[in-house]
């Protein structure tokens, strides 16, 4: 039997179950709902279908066994690949969650520090003004030394010119 024959055979069983035994093909199948009527030999029971059901079960079991034997390597690879895929997706979700958190933090940091930046700017301006005042004090000290030298040398005219220039 070829690979496709085993899978086609399984598919034909599934189609048959869907047609003839629809209660078996549902997701919330309860085996009691099928087994009790099969054991009931009264006129409303399905005991007359029990041998057919057993034969169908055996054929389906053999068909399933053949498909598994023919495709066990693919089944094993699929199971392994599925685990790896699930782990990769989980890791990607965690990474995306961390990225989203980091972006939110960066956004809040970009929007929040305007007060801090204003404070830093005002402190910077204040320090610049202090430096200017100190520079002026240094200039005045130098001028006083030069003026003192002119006065000591009795060059009053030069001292007067320097004083006038420093106030302009």
Secondary structure, DSSP 8 states (H G I E B T S, - for coil): --HHHHHHHHHHHHHHHHHH-TTTTSTT--HHHHHHHHH--STTS-GGGHHHHHHHHHHHHHHHHHHHHHHHHHHHHHHHHHHHHHHHHHHHHHHHHHHHHHHHHHHHHHHHTHHHHHHHHHHHHHHHHHHHHHHHHHHHHHHHHHHHHHHHTT-HHHHHHHHHHHH-
